[in-house]
Amino acid sequence: RPKQEKEYPSFFQMAKNLTGSIIDYVSDGMKNVDDKEQERRLEICKGCDKYDSQQNRCIECGCYLSLKTRMQSGGCPLNPPKW
């Protein structure tokens, strides 16, 4: 069976997700987590079936995880969230 292409949300949905993340980040005072917490979050993402290792992105929301896991206001988009 051929491997399926990873399908990200539509461009519009990813733009909406990004806008919401930026609003949350700015509203939170643009605070970042420390390196240890970012690594903890990223390790959780790497173990998830929604993780795209080639692009270091979440297939569910389309976010680049090197950025999203750094933001204090960032969060996993799954329900329930993994972090």
Backbone as CSV, one residue per row, in Angstrom:
resi,resn,N_x,N_y,N_z,CA_x,CA_y,CA_z,C_x,C_y,C_z
1,ARG,0.844,-1.184,0.000,0.000,0.000,0.000,0.887,1.243,0.000
2,PRO,0.678,2.187,-0.926,1.531,3.374,-0.987,1.301,4.290,0.215
3,LYS,2.370,4.947,0.626,2.292,5.875,1.753,1.487,7.105,1.335
4,GLN,0.535,7.497,2.185,-0.300,8.647,1.864,0.462,9.946,2.087
5,GLU,0.146,10.930,1.226,0.698,12.265,1.414,0.118,12.857,2.695
6,LYS,0.932,13.606,3.386,0.444,14.285,4.581,-0.431,15.449,4.140
7,GLU,-1.624,15.516,4.701,-2.547,16.575,4.319,-2.677,17.591,5.441
8,TYR,-2.251,18.786,5.144,-2.369,19.903,6.076,-3.734,20.561,5.907
9,PRO,-4.132,21.373,6.875,-5.367,22.137,6.701,-5.253,23.051,5.472
10,SER,-6.364,23.601,5.031,-6.342,24.530,3.901,-5.484,25.746,4.248
11,PHE,-5.044,26.451,3.221,-4.252,27.660,3.433,-5.025,28.646,4.311
12,PHE,-6.323,28.803,4.032,-7.156,29.710,4.823,-7.181,29.296,6.285
13,GLN,-7.357,28.000,6.552,-7.407,27.523,7.931,-6.072,27.709,8.634
14,MET,-4.968,27.448,7.924,-3.643,27.649,8.539,-3.414,29.127,8.840
15,ALA,-3.869,30.024,7.960,-3.742,31.466,8.203,-4.562,31.866,9.432
16,LYS,-5.740,31.290,9.554,-6.598,31.548,10.720,-5.931,31.036,12.002
17,ASN,-5.364,29.832,11.939,-4.659,29.266,13.091,-3.478,30.148,13.494
18,LEU,-2.706,30.594,12.505,-1.545,31.444,12.774,-1.977,32.762,13.404
19,THR,-3.020,33.365,12.852,-3.515,34.634,13.392,-3.937,34.474,14.852
20,GLY,-4.660,33.392,15.145,-5.071,33.138,16.529,-3.886,32.947,17.455
21,SER,-2.862,32.228,16.973,-1.662,32.002,17.784,-0.928,33.308,18.056
22,ILE,-0.844,34.167,17.046,-0.164,35.456,17.224,-0.932,36.337,18.202
23,ILE,-2.251,36.355,18.084,-3.069,37.153,19.007,-2.883,36.652,20.440
24,ASP,-2.921,35.333,20.632,-2.721,34.758,21.968,-1.331,35.097,22.504
25,TYR,-0.319,35.001,21.650,1.068,35.263,22.043,1.245,36.722,22.478
26,VAL,0.730,37.637,21.687,0.849,39.066,22.014,0.043,39.386,23.272
27,SER,-1.169,38.828,23.376,-2.007,39.057,24.557,-1.356,38.543,25.833
28,ASP,-0.532,37.501,25.691,0.173,36.905,26.831,1.492,37.625,27.133
29,GLY,1.753,38.731,26.452,2.972,39.491,26.696,4.183,38.932,25.964
30,MET,3.938,38.126,24.914,4.999,37.536,24.097,5.994,36.741,24.945
31,LYS,5.455,36.001,25.909,6.291,35.205,26.806,6.624,33.860,26.179
32,ASN,7.857,33.431,26.406,8.325,32.140,25.927,8.611,31.217,27.106
33,VAL,8.534,29.911,26.830,8.902,28.929,27.845,10.416,28.740,27.802
34,ASP,10.970,28.131,28.847,12.408,27.874,28.851,12.734,26.694,27.938
35,ASP,14.026,26.490,27.708,14.479,25.440,26.787,14.002,24.050,27.199
36,LYS,13.996,23.778,28.489,13.586,22.462,28.979,12.119,22.186,28.662
37,GLU,11.257,23.176,28.869,9.831,23.011,28.578,9.595,22.898,27.073
38,GLN,10.320,23.683,26.295,10.162,23.579,24.852,10.539,22.172,24.378
39,GLU,11.629,21.639,24.884,12.061,20.296,24.499,11.035,19.244,24.934
40,ARG,10.462,19.409,26.122,9.430,18.487,26.592,8.241,18.487,25.636
41,ARG,7.789,19.667,25.257,6.659,19.783,24.337,6.986,19.160,22.976
42,LEU,8.177,19.466,22.479,8.583,18.959,21.170,8.694,17.440,21.162
43,GLU,9.163,16.859,22.251,9.249,15.391,22.335,7.857,14.755,22.301
44,ILE,6.888,15.406,22.924,5.508,14.926,22.860,5.027,14.960,21.412
45,CYS,5.292,16.063,20.735,4.887,16.187,19.330,5.556,15.113,18.464
46,LYS,6.821,14.870,18.693,7.548,13.886,17.881,6.976,12.477,18.023
47,GLY,6.307,12.199,19.130,5.697,10.895,19.345,4.265,10.797,18.834
48,CYS,3.758,11.853,18.254,2.370,11.925,17.804,2.257,11.556,16.327
49,ASP,1.152,10.930,15.955,0.948,10.568,14.547,0.638,11.780,13.666
50,LYS,0.444,12.941,14.251,0.208,14.179,13.489,1.506,14.963,13.258
51,TYR,2.632,14.380,13.657,3.925,15.056,13.516,4.537,14.770,12.152
52,ASP,4.925,15.813,11.438,5.623,15.685,10.161,7.100,15.963,10.423
53,SER,7.885,14.887,10.494,9.298,15.024,10.841,10.106,15.720,9.743
54,GLN,9.666,15.632,8.499,10.411,16.273,7.415,10.330,17.788,7.498
55,GLN,9.208,18.297,7.971,9.042,19.749,8.048,8.987,20.277,9.478
56,ASN,9.051,19.381,10.476,8.919,19.748,11.878,7.647,20.569,12.095
57,ARG,6.547,20.026,11.549,5.256,20.703,11.616,4.188,19.756,12.132
58,CYS,3.108,20.356,12.631,1.931,19.616,13.062,0.952,19.548,11.884
59,ILE,0.568,18.341,11.509,-0.364,18.173,10.401,-1.764,18.658,10.789
60,GLU,-2.091,18.601,12.053,-3.427,19.012,12.519,-3.658,20.504,12.329
61,CYS,-2.702,21.337,12.733,-2.887,22.788,12.653,-2.016,23.454,11.595
62,GLY,-0.944,22.770,11.166,-0.047,23.318,10.160,1.089,24.149,10.723
63,CYS,1.151,24.280,12.050,2.173,25.127,12.675,3.567,24.509,12.619
64,TYR,4.562,25.384,12.563,5.950,24.974,12.698,6.224,24.829,14.192
65,LEU,6.627,23.635,14.580,6.709,23.322,16.005,7.891,23.951,16.716
66,SER,8.936,24.325,15.991,10.049,25.010,16.655,9.583,26.357,17.211
67,LEU,8.547,26.930,16.605,7.993,28.196,17.105,6.864,27.972,18.100
68,LYS,5.927,27.111,17.739,4.747,26.914,18.589,5.097,26.358,19.959
69,THR,6.052,25.438,20.025,6.428,24.854,21.315,7.183,25.848,22.188
70,ARG,7.680,26.926,21.617,8.430,27.945,22.367,7.493,28.948,23.046
71,MET,6.338,29.203,22.440,5.427,30.217,22.973,4.714,29.708,24.223
72,GLN,4.742,30.485,25.285,4.049,30.095,26.513,2.564,29.866,26.243
73,SER,1.987,30.669,25.380,0.560,30.565,25.079,0.254,29.467,24.063
74,GLY,1.278,28.854,23.478,1.068,27.803,22.490,0.456,26.568,23.122
75,GLY,-0.203,25.775,22.310,-0.803,24.561,22.827,-1.079,23.566,21.715
76,CYS,-1.187,22.330,22.091,-1.508,21.257,21.161,-2.946,21.447,20.669
77,PRO,-3.184,21.317,19.342,-4.520,21.528,18.813,-5.470,20.340,18.947
78,LEU,-4.947,19.197,19.396,-5.791,18.017,19.488,-6.742,18.120,20.675
79,ASN,-7.806,17.342,20.622,-8.759,17.318,21.714,-8.862,15.907,22.254
80,PRO,-8.352,15.620,23.434,-7.722,16.565,24.370,-6.295,16.876,23.952
81,PRO,-5.811,18.058,24.333,-4.443,18.442,23.983,-3.414,17.541,24.664
82,LYS,-2.306,17.301,23.978,-1.242,16.476,24.539,-0.300,17.298,25.418
83,TRP,-0.295,18.607,25.253,0.468,19.499,26.132,-0.199,20.857,26.157
